[in-house]
Amino acid sequence: MRIHDQAASTSSDGEGSPADHDIRAWMAPNGLVPDLELPDVDGHSRKLSDLVGGDPTLLHFYRGFFCPKERQYFRLLTALQDEAEVAYTRFVSVSVDSPEVSAAFRAGLNARWTFLCDPDRRYLDELGLRETTDTVHDPYLPVCIVLRPDLSVHAAYQGYWFWGRPTAEELRQDFRAVTRAVRPDWDAPR
């Protein structure tokens, strides 16, 4: 479920799950995602703005390799990666796993996109994405954000529960909307 849809579904008496109340302002539609700088699986420092370039991008925060929900969701993303590549769309995944662990996980998935590593948990609290229920791994809250090239948010999905994550079709629709908005040649030249 999109995060802004969750806010609308919270009852007027303020009741609802903790996730309903945990809306981060920067993740609202048109919010601006900070230009994160983290190491990739090879240990090279990478800035989010450089990775996004001029393309629609999925910014995917995930718990870590250890989570079966994450492994299942990555199967969906790897199935979508061929379409994303030919459509000039990018994926960036971020976790608290070390570069070595992320590299092995990425290789095992046959994923070709960039994985960023935050083992020092530099951005967990700054972004408000600390998953407080897992005190063993202290991971990121699973969140998927569809970004425009300027790092503004088109859509955000909170995936604490698996069904809160976007489906492949929801991602296709979001990528289509962003691509249509940012590509001046969306309508073929005459």
Buried (B, 14 or more C-beta within 10 A) or exposed (E): BBBBEBBEEBEEEEEEEEBBEBBBEBBBEEBBBEEBBBBBBEEEEBEBBEBBEEBBBBBBBBBBBBBEBBBEBBEEBBEBBEEBEEBBBBBBBBBBBBBEBBBBBBEEBEBEBBBBBBBEBEBBEEBBBBBEEBEEBBBBBBBBBBBBBEBBBBBBBBBBEEEBBBEEEBBBBBBBBBBEEBEEEEEEEE
